[in-house]
Amino acid sequence: MAELSTIARPYAEALFAAARADAAAGALDRWLAVLEEIAAVAAHPDVAQAVRDPKLTNEQIHALLAGLVKSPRPEAIDNFLKLVIDNDRIVALPEIARQFRRLKNEAEGAADCLIESAFPLTEQQINELLWGLARKFGLKLKPEVKVDPGLIGGVRVTVGDHVLDTTVKTRLAQMHATLTAA
């Protein structure tokens, strides 16, 4: 079977084009939120098991997924969901949502940014870090901050495929590798 990212790309691009055609203010944000909600519902283990039941028709699967999504859906998203179900691509929904988010970020000149720290960071520390990273990458960054005590100290930042890791845990691992390589 083809890679999920290959399967998801045309769906994400088509849905993104439809979302951009929606003239309502904040349409991309609303469409992304609904798509991510649908993807989360579809990825839930109980739902994933239920939709694989061969006794269910496509209409029943659509009714199940649509019933579990609480956000109001534009008609185009409902049609998109029916198409995904008809083509047996439900498993690709989380990847479709990821690619839609990437397309949205590219259109806005932005990127998601994961900041992991061993200790909680103050707003000022986060803002200073984001300012430097925005200059480095030339993008508006949308941060998600997580605390991971296992890092011991320092910060790990992920922006797209780039990882900047200054954590004590990584430095200790590098020292261990250097000392044991000899």
Secondary structure, 3 states (H helix, E strand, C coil): CCCHHHHHHHHHHHHHHHHHHCCCCCHHHHHHHHHHHHHHHHHCHHHHHHHCCCCCCHHHHHHHHHHHCCCCCCHHHHHHHHHHHHCCCHHHHHHHHHHHHHHHHHHHCEEEEEEEECCCCCHHHHHHHHHHHHHHHCCEEEEEEEECHHHCCCEEEEECCEEEECCHHHHHHHHHHHHHHC
